[in-house]
């Protein structure tokens, strides 16, 4: 138990109320913006996958007596919620929502009481990034991921914007009509469709505002209206994207 102080914090300094269901309680999104509900679903998947990798590491280092039980308990708690048998049967659960247009999709945030936030944010971990962060748990062709992807890359996601220059996911951090290259790059990294990858590359080429670098965010209608002329996170991910294409689909770089 702890409390904190920060501009924009909820009225209760212990954070938003949540039902203890085995997920990890957090206050802030990867963007540093305040969460609506305390369980951020993309981060839960990322934690689950990373804990499995950590388990492999401690076994190789023969540290199992110190950490094995704690890690296994955390993995089990997360797994019970994230991979509920009902999901396999295409049924709505605490973390999923039966959407009238997209069928079963992942929620972005929940509180365990049944409240949920349907959206995605450009910062990572995001719902868009699940196959990148957790490739064995959520492969690109995963049906619920594909449903969720269609939702978050549409106007039904309140933080998806489309203009004359760009389309993509932004977030509250930089406001409306500001798309983040992070999300455009991640869109390219989480598809096998050549046309979609070309589309992402074309948008990225148009977005640097004569700087040659990736920014934090860009206005969907103007490449010269951007935040942060140099954003290391986006530039690093862009480098990874180009290197991946060079190795796997070099014809797309011609």
N, C-alpha and C positions, 0 to 999 in steps of 0.2 A: 504493500500500500504506500502510495506517495501522492503528493500534490505538486502542482507546478504553477508558475505565473508566466503569462505571455500575452501579448496584444492579440485580441480576438479569441481568447480562450473561452470555453463555455462557462456559464454562470456557476456551475459546480466545479471547483478546482481539482476534484478527483476525476473529472472527465464525464463523458456521457454514460448513462446507465446501460448496462448490458447484462444479459442472462449468461451465467457461466455454462458454456456448452463444450469446452475443450479447445476452442480457438484462442488465438493470441490477441490480447486487447491492446490497441494502439490509439493514439490521439491524432497523429498527423500523417498525411499522405506523403509519398515520395517527393512531391512538389513543395513540401513544408506547409501546405494549406491544411486548415483544420478539417478533420473528417466529419461527416454527417452522422455516421454510426461507427461504433468502435471496432468492428471486425472488418478489416479490409481484405476482401477475398483474394485478390491477386497475390498479396503478401503471404497469405496462409499457404497457398500452393507453393510459392517460392521457398518458404520455411520448410515445408514438408520435404521437398526435393533436396534441399541443402542438408537437412538433418540426416537423410539417407546417405549422402556423400560423406558426411562427418562420421557416421557409423562405420563406413568402410575404412576411413582413415584411422580411427582409434583401434580397429581390429588389427590393421597392419602395424601399428605402433605398439600393439599389445597393452593398450591402456584400458581395456574393457572393464576391469574392476572398478575404475574411478568414474567412468561416464556411461557405461553401456545401459544400465537400467533407466537412468534419467532420459537418455536420448530415445530409447525404445518407447517409453511412456509418452513422450511428446509426439513421436511419430504416430503412435496408436491413437492418441486423442484427435490429432488432425485428420488422420485417415478416416476415422469413423464418420466425420462430418463431410469431408471433401469428396469421399467416394462412397457415399450412402448407397445401398443397394437400390433404393427407389430411383436414383438417377439412371441406373442401367435400364430400368423399366420405363424411362421417359416420364417419371412422375416428379411433380414439384417438391422441393425440399427447402430447408432453411437457406441454402446458398443459391438455389436455382429458382427461376420464375417461368411459368408457362405463359409465354407471350402470344397474343392473338395473331400476330403477323409472323413472328420468327420461331415459334414453338419454344422449346426449353432452352433458356439462356442462363448464364451466370449473372448473379447480382454483383455490383461493385463493392457495396458495403451492406452489412446487416447488423442487427443488435441482438439477435437470438430470440427476441420476442415475436418475430414475424414481420418487423419493419425492415424495409430494404431500400437501397438507392440504386436505381437503374441508370448507369452512365459508364463512361470510361474517361480517364484522364491521360494526358500525353506522357506523363512521367512514368518511369519504370521502377518497380513492377506495376504492370497494367494488365487488364484482361487481354488486350491485343498481344502482349508479349509472352503469354503462357507457353506456347511451343518453343520459344527461344530460351526461356528460363528453365522450363521443366519438360524437356523433349520426350522423356520416357513416360511421364505421367499424362501429359496432354500433347499428343502429336498433332501436326498440322491438320490432318484429316479427321480429327476427333469431331464427332457430330455436334456436340453441344458447343464446342469452341467455334465451329463454323457458323452455327446459328448466332452465337454471340458476336462473332466478327461482322456478320451482316448487319446486326443491330448497331454496333458501335461505329461502323463506317456509313452511317445513314443519319438523316436529320432527326431521327427518333432519339439519338444520343444528344442530350442538350449541349454537349461540348464538341460536337462535330460541326465544322464550318466549311462552306463552299463559296468560292468567289471566282473572279475572272482569271486569277493567277494560280491559286492553289486550292486544294481541298484536304481536309484532315482533321485530326483531333487536337484540341487545345485544352484549356482548363481555366479554373477561376484565378490562377496565379497571375496570368497576363490578360485575362478578360476576353470578351467576345470578339470574334473575327480574327483572332490571333492563333495561327496554327503553328505547332512545334515541329521542327525538322526531326526531332527524336521520334515522333510518332510516324512520320512519313518513312523514315529509315526502317523503323520496326515493322511497318506494313510490308516493306520490301523483303525483310528478313523472314517473315512468317507466311510467305506464299511461294508456291512452285509455279505459278502462272507467269509466263514470260511477258505477256502484255501488261499485267499489273506491275511487274518489276520495272518495265520500261517506263510506265506511267510515273512511278515513284522517282526514277532517275531523272526524268524530264522535269518534274516539279522541283527537285533538289537543285538542278542546274539553273533554274529560273529564280531561285530564292536567296542567293547569297548577297544580293545588293552590291555588286561590284567589289566585294571584299575577298572572294575566293574561299571564304570560310562558312561553316554552319553557324547559325545564330540560335538563340534561345527560342524565339518565336518570330513569326512574320505575318503581316497583315495579308489576308487572302486576296487582296486586290492591288497591293503595292509592295514590290521587293525592297523599296527604300525605307519602308516603315517596319522596323524590327527592334527587338530588344537584345542586348548583348552582341556586339560585333564578333566576339570570340567566346564560344561556349564549348569548353573542353569535352564535356560529356557527349555532346552531339557530334563534334569532330571525330572523337575516338570511335564512336559507333559507326559513323560514316566510313571511316577507314576500314573497319571490320566488314562492312557491307560490300565495299568495293573489292576487298581482298577475297571475300567469299565468292563473288561473281567471277573474278579473274580465274579462280581455281575451278569453279563448277559450271559457269555459263559465260565464258569469255566473249562469245559472240554478241552478248547484250551490251558490251562496252564499246563496240565499234561505232 
